[in-house]
Amino acid sequence: MTNLVIIGDKNLYLTIINKEHGESSRDAKNLIVESDAGLGSGQNIFLFAPNNDAAAISGETLGGGTIQNDGSWDGKWTPLKNVSEIKIPAASAAVVRLTNR
């Protein structure tokens, strides 16, 4: 499942959800993110469940940090090393942010 959004900061946000889970689940391999709309550098942030358990109700991380009950969060965006390729593990999601040049 993929969703594209351009919001007030004029960046392009691509949300990618890999719904595969269970013993036979697969990673989404080599998803290509190409831009000819004047967008340059990119960053990503991943949402992971512990042990790729789609039924998990605690221990999830976003950008390597957990979201606390009070709404605080210490996760980080990570620069993309190659804007044209990203791998989404099974039972996880990513947001890719492509910034204006």
Secondary structure, DSSP 8 states (H G I E B T S, - for coil): -EEEEE-TT--EEEEEEE---STT---EEEE-----SSEEEEEEEEEE-GGG-TT--S--EETTB-B-TTS-B----EE-S-TT-EEE-TTEEEEEEEEE-
